[in-house]
Amino acid sequence: MSRRVQIDDPKNDDDVPKNDDVPDADSSQLRKRDYIDVPSHPYLMKLLNKQGDQIVLFADRVLKFTGSGKMKCRILLVTDFAIYIVDPETDSLKRRIALAAVEKICLSELSDNFLAVIIPTEYDLLIASARKNEIVAAFVEAYELEVVSSNRFEYNAASDLVKEIEFEEAEGGVKTRILRK
């Protein structure tokens, strides 16, 4: 069963036949990973349409870690072709990463919320989300990416800055340390 969300252009919504009497068995599944209701955000629709992406596999707010270690609230969109990082305050695209450029996904073996997207040709992306397993599932569905589980891994926080992230079980949760290499 597919879990993809087909994004229709809202201008052409009148052309789409509607059948409200009988719900589609897959309709709840299709919207399962769209936690921000992408079609209700015109700027996201415009962005996706401009880039030619039609299928959203995951959409939600996440915390993105900058090279300096600051956390920024961002909208993460995963389509069948790319990853989008959007600033929800300014409605602006901060970064678009082609899935073909992604080498692998790194995450810990513990119940934390961290996930690193490793991109050899650029700097990597470190994010935190309570829905990290759904994000990984969307990546794998889109591009069958390698997923590496380890309680310690390195990532390029900036073009000239390598950091190491360590996870260890602690009383009441997971202790996470981000170290400069």
RACOR-V163885 format. One record per pair of residues at least 24 apart in sequence whose ideal C-beta (glycine too) atoms are under 10 Angstrom apart, sorted by sequence separation. I is the first residue (numbers start at 1). J is the second residue. D is the distance in whole Angstrom. If there is no record, write none. Layout:
BEGIN
<<I,J,D> <I,J,D>>
END
This chain:
BEGIN
<<1,25,9> <2,26,7> <5,29,10> <6,30,7> <33,57,6> <34,58,8> <35,59,6> <36,60,6> <53,77,8> <55,79,6> <56,80,9> <97,121,10> <108,132,9> <115,139,9> <157,181,9> <1,26,7> <4,29,9> <5,30,5> <30,55,10> <31,56,10> <33,58,4> <34,59,5> <35,60,4> <36,61,7> <53,78,10> <54,79,8> <55,80,5> <58,83,9> <59,84,9> <61,86,10> <97,122,7> <107,132,6> <151,176,10> <152,177,10> <154,179,10> <156,181,10> <3,29,6> <4,30,7> <5,31,6> <13,39,9> <30,56,10> <32,58,9> <33,59,7> <34,60,8> <35,61,8> <53,79,4> <54,80,8> <55,81,8> <107,133,9> <155,181,10> <2,29,8> <3,30,7> <5,32,8> <7,34,9> <33,60,8> <52,79,9> <53,80,7> <54,81,9> <59,86,10> <61,88,7> <95,122,9> <97,124,10> <105,132,9> <118,145,9> <152,179,10> <154,181,6> <1,29,6> <2,30,8> <3,31,9> <5,33,7> <31,59,10> <51,79,8> <53,81,6> <56,84,9> <95,123,10> <97,125,7> <107,135,9> <117,145,9> <118,146,9> <1,30,10> <3,32,6> <4,33,9> <5,34,5> <10,39,6> <48,77,7> <52,81,8> <53,82,6> <107,136,7> <126,155,6> <3,33,6> <9,39,9> <10,40,9> <47,77,8> <51,81,8> <52,82,10> <64,94,8> <95,125,8> <105,135,8> <118,148,8> <124,154,9> <125,155,8> <126,156,10> <7,38,6> <8,39,7> <44,75,7> <48,79,7> <51,82,7> <53,84,8> <64,95,9> <105,136,6> <124,155,4> <125,156,10> <126,157,7> <7,39,6> <10,42,7> <43,75,10> <85,117,10> <115,147,10> <116,148,9> <123,155,8> <124,156,5> <125,157,10> <5,38,7> <6,39,10> <44,77,7> <51,84,8> <123,156,5> <124,157,7> <5,39,9> <11,45,9> <41,75,8> <48,82,9> <83,117,7> <105,139,6> <122,156,8> <123,157,7> <124,158,9> <10,45,6> <104,139,10> <105,140,8> <118,153,9> <123,158,5> <9,45,7> <10,46,10> <48,84,8> <83,119,9> <118,154,9> <119,155,9> <120,156,9> <123,159,5> <7,44,9> <8,45,9> <9,46,10> <38,75,9> <47,84,7> <102,139,7> <116,153,7> <118,155,6> <119,156,8> <122,159,8> <123,160,9> <126,163,8> <7,45,7> <11,49,10> <116,154,9> <117,155,9> <118,156,8> <123,161,8> <124,162,9> <9,48,10> <10,49,10> <36,75,6> <38,77,7> <47,86,7> <76,115,10> <78,117,10> <110,149,9> <112,151,10> <114,153,10> <116,155,5> <123,162,10> <124,163,9> <126,165,7> <9,49,6> <35,75,10> <36,76,10> <44,84,8> <85,125,7> <99,139,8> <102,142,10> <105,145,6> <106,146,9> <107,147,7> <109,149,5> <116,156,9> <7,48,6> <35,76,10> <36,77,9> <38,79,10> <76,117,10> <102,143,7> <104,145,6> <105,146,7> <106,147,8> <107,148,8> <108,149,7> <109,150,7> <110,151,7> <116,157,10> <7,49,8> <44,86,7> <51,93,9> <83,125,7> <85,127,9> <103,145,8> <104,146,4> <105,147,5> <106,148,5> <107,149,6> <108,150,7> <109,151,6> <34,77,9> <43,86,8> <50,93,9> <53,96,9> <99,142,6> <100,143,7> <102,145,6> <103,146,7> <104,147,7> <105,148,7> <106,149,8> <107,150,8> <108,151,5> <44,88,10> <47,91,9> <83,127,10> <99,143,4> <102,146,9> <104,148,6> <105,149,9> <106,150,7> <107,151,10> <108,152,8> <9,54,9> <33,78,8> <41,86,9> <43,88,10> <46,91,9> <47,92,9> <51,96,7> <98,143,10> <99,144,10> <103,148,10> <108,153,8> <7,53,8> <8,54,8> <47,93,6> <99,145,8> <106,152,10> <107,153,9> <7,54,5> <41,88,9> <43,90,10> <44,91,8> <106,153,4> <116,163,10> <6,54,7> <7,55,7> <43,91,4> <106,154,9> <128,176,9> <5,54,9> <6,55,6> <7,56,6> <42,91,9> <43,92,8> <44,93,10> <47,96,9> <65,114,9> <76,125,9> <104,153,10> <106,155,7> <116,165,7> <4,54,9> <5,55,7> <6,56,8> <36,86,10> <41,91,8> <43,93,9> <63,113,8> <4,55,5> <5,56,4> <62,113,9> <63,114,9> <65,116,9> <74,125,10> <76,127,7> <114,165,7> <4,56,8> <5,57,7> <7,59,10> <36,88,9> <83,135,10> <126,178,8> <2,55,9> <4,57,6> <5,58,9> <62,115,9> <74,127,8> <76,129,7> <112,165,10> <114,167,7> <3,57,7> <5,59,8> <2,57,10> <3,58,9> <71,126,10> <72,127,10> <76,131,9> <83,138,10> <112,167,6> <67,123,7> <71,127,10> <78,134,10> <83,139,8> <111,167,10> <67,124,10> <69,126,10> <71,128,8> <78,135,7> <108,165,8> <110,167,5> <112,169,10> <78,136,10> <80,138,9> <107,165,10> <108,166,9> <109,167,8> <110,168,8> <111,169,9> <65,124,10> <67,126,9> <76,135,7> <78,137,10> <79,138,9> <83,142,9> <106,165,8> <108,167,4> <110,169,6> <65,125,9> <66,126,9> <78,138,4> <82,142,9> <83,143,10> <107,167,9> <108,168,9> <109,169,10> <110,170,10> <114,174,9> <64,125,7> <65,126,4> <77,138,10> <78,139,6> <80,141,8> <81,142,8> <82,143,10> <112,173,8> <113,174,9> <64,126,7> <65,127,7> <76,138,9> <80,142,5> <81,143,9> <111,173,8> <112,174,4> <114,176,6> <62,125,10> <63,126,9> <64,127,5> <65,128,7> <78,141,9> <79,142,7> <80,143,8> <110,173,9> <111,174,6> <112,175,9> <113,176,9> <63,127,6> <64,128,8> <78,142,6> <110,174,5> <112,176,6> <114,178,9> <62,127,5> <63,128,4> <64,129,10> <78,143,9> <110,175,9> <62,128,7> <63,129,7> <108,174,7> <110,176,9> <62,129,4> <61,129,8> <62,130,9> <108,176,8> <60,129,7> <62,131,8> <60,130,9> <61,131,10> <62,132,9> <58,129,9> <60,131,6> <7,79,9> <58,131,8> <62,135,8> <5,79,9> <60,134,8> <4,79,9> <60,135,8> <4,80,7> <58,134,6> <57,134,9> <58,135,6> <57,135,9> <58,136,9> <58,137,8> <59,138,9> <57,137,8> <58,138,4> <57,138,4> <58,139,8> <56,138,9> <57,139,8> <57,140,10> <58,141,9> <57,141,6> <58,142,9> <57,142,5> <57,143,10> <55,142,9> <69,157,8> <67,156,9> <68,157,8> <65,155,9> <67,157,4> <68,158,8> <66,157,8> <67,158,4> <65,157,7> <66,158,8> <67,159,9> <67,160,9> <68,161,9> <35,129,10> <67,161,5> <69,163,8> <35,131,7> <67,163,8> <33,131,8> <65,163,9> <35,134,9> <65,165,9> <33,134,6> <32,134,8> <33,135,8> <33,137,8> <33,138,6> <33,141,9> <69,178,7> <69,180,9> <65,178,7> <3,134,9> <3,137,8> <4,138,9> <3,138,8> <4,141,8> <3,141,7> <4,142,9> <2,141,8>>
END
